[in-house]
Amino acid sequence: MLIAENVKGFEKLTVNADMFRKFLNNFYNSWGTEARETIKPISVKYCNDNSGKYLRFDYKIYGKKEWLHVTSPTTWY
């Protein structure tokens, strides 16, 4: 299981901290057992740019670095 408070940048989220906790749980549960074992969170930060307002979640899966736009606990791309 992933612990949101251990992800670099979590302490800066303030208002979005609860959303990130819920997202991380949903994200983790959306993967199968084998993939879950390879997920390594790197960082999270709030962004407000041309794409809109979102949390940027950087992580590694199967050793490959990826990142997601997180717009709600159940919506990411």
C-alpha positions in Angstrom: 0.0 0.0 0.0 1.2 3.5 -0.8 1.2 6.2 1.9 0.4 9.7 0.6 2.2 11.5 3.4 5.5 9.8 2.4 5.4 11.3 -1.2 7.7 14.2 -1.7 5.8 17.4 -1.9 2.7 16.1 0.0 3.3 18.5 2.8 2.8 21.5 0.4 -0.6 20.4 -0.9 -2.7 21.9 1.9 -6.2 22.1 0.4 -5.6 19.2 -2.1 -4.1 16.8 0.4 -7.3 14.8 1.0 -7.9 14.6 -2.8 -4.4 13.2 -3.3 -4.9 10.6 -0.5 -8.1 9.4 -2.2 -6.6 9.4 -5.6 -3.5 7.5 -4.5 -5.7 4.8 -3.0 -7.8 4.6 -6.3 -4.7 4.6 -8.5 -3.1 1.8 -6.5 -6.2 -0.3 -6.5 -6.7 0.2 -10.3 -3.5 -2.0 -10.9 -3.0 -5.7 -10.6 -0.9 -7.3 -7.9 2.2 -7.6 -10.1 2.1 -3.9 -11.2 1.4 -2.7 -7.7 4.7 -4.1 -6.5 6.6 -1.9 -9.0 4.9 1.4 -8.3 7.3 3.9 -6.6 5.9 7.4 -6.0 8.5 10.2 -6.7 6.6 13.5 -6.1 3.4 15.4 -6.2 2.8 19.1 -6.7 -0.1 21.5 -7.5 0.0 23.0 -11.0 -2.0 25.8 -12.6 -1.1 26.3 -16.2 -2.6 26.2 -19.7 -3.9 22.7 -19.0 -5.9 24.0 -16.0 -5.6 23.2 -12.3 -4.3 19.8 -11.4 -1.9 17.8 -9.3 1.2 16.5 -11.1 2.0 13.0 -9.8 5.4 11.6 -10.8 6.1 7.9 -10.2 7.9 4.9 -11.5 6.2 1.7 -12.7 8.2 -1.3 -14.0 11.2 1.0 -13.6 9.9 3.5 -16.1 9.3 7.1 -15.0 5.8 8.4 -15.7 3.6 11.3 -14.6 -0.1 12.0 -14.4 -2.5 15.0 -14.3 -4.8 14.4 -11.3 -8.0 16.4 -11.4 -10.0 14.5 -8.9 -9.8 11.3 -6.8 -11.3 9.4 -9.7 -10.0 11.3 -12.7 -6.4 11.2 -13.9 -4.6 11.1 -17.3 
